[in-house]
Amino acid sequence: MKFEVTPGWLPFYPNPSKPKLTLPKGAVDAHCHVFGPGEQFPYAPERKYTPCDASKDQLFALRDLLGFERNVIVQATCHGADNRALVDALEHSHGKARGVATVRADVSQEELQRLHKAGVRGVRFNFVKRLVDTAPTETLMTIANKIAPLGWHIVIYFEAQDLAEYWDFFTQLPTTVVVDHMGRPDVSKPVDGEEFNLFVKLMAEHPNFWSKVSCPERLSVTGPKALNGEQHAYTDVVPFAQRLIQLFPDRILFGTDWPHPNLKDHMPDDGLLVDYIAQIATTEQQRQRLLVDNPMRLYWADEQE
């Protein structure tokens, strides 16, 4: 089946630079995606966008170029609850990838076991209204209770202004909960302002909550952008990530978000995104926790025993 890419879609950066930052041994890209290829793994009929194809082979080649050794592949909304592209990537990763799937409330234990065997270790709940029609919270809690016995976690994606609305539901979830992209703060507001303080309060009061300090290219208002060799990209996002890294060093993750779906104004050079890490995790100890220790504990617990 041929798919027409959403008009104006920005394809991923074609020739990323080799990062200047050397990542610690065993570094994990803890948030990235595979799209299709659509002819092999069709996009979901209910999707709100159609991306360009971004295959597992392209992802693994980028992993090697950037200096990561492992990936956490997150099911993208354009594939709905059809996890075939994700599972295919996991099964061809030689154990170097884990996955976060999307499932429906009627998912069987047999399907969950199959996903677990393939390397899935979590499910994603998306509350970004422009991307998905969010399922009722009762439905999501049914899923949460089904996956909890497997030791899986839940990834939640929401925008900062919606945190108060979902607070009670989020804090009742029975698993580890990983927040995508710092809860998408408005970085034009103060880092110690009311909005981001609410997110910090969530993390401080609920030790089962983790956060990804990823996607500065989505959050930045003033830049500069990760293009043309820029070594100080997205400086307006840096204080937000630094605050979380300093307060919650054992509950933070970083991912590239390749291939950067739904970006509107620019497509970052992934090599420069890796160099951005040096601005937010300024010591080797911080980078070791962010890129190795934390993701290994969450996604490869079986190797930590």
Sequence and secondary structure as in RCSB ss.txt:
>XXXX:A:sequence
MKFEVTPGWLPFYPNPSKPKLTLPKGAVDAHCHVFGPGEQFPYAPERKYTPCDASKDQLFALRDLLGFERNVIVQ
ATCHGADNRALVDALEHSHGKARGVATVRADVSQEELQRLHKAGVRGVRFNFVKRLVDTAPTETLMTIANKIAPL
GWHIVIYFEAQDLAEYWDFFTQLPTTVVVDHMGRPDVSKPVDGEEFNLFVKLMAEHPNFWSKVSCPERLSVTGPK
ALNGEQHAYTDVVPFAQRLIQLFPDRILFGTDWPHPNLKDHMPDDGLLVDYIAQIATTEQQRQRLLVDNPMRLYW
ADEQE
>XXXX:A:secstr
      TT     SS    SS   TT EEEEE  B  TTTS   TT S     B HHHHHHHHHHHT  EEEEE 
 GGGTT  HHHHHHHHTTTT EEEEE   TT  HHHHHHHHHHTEEEEEEE  TTT     HHHHHHHHHHHGGG
T EEEEE  GGGHHHHHHHHHH SS EEEGGGG   TTS TTSHHHHHHHHHHHH TTEEEE   HHHH SS   
S TT SSTTTTTHHHHHHHHHH TTSEE    TT TT  S    HHHHHHHHHHHS SHHHHHIIIIIHHHHHH 
HHHH 
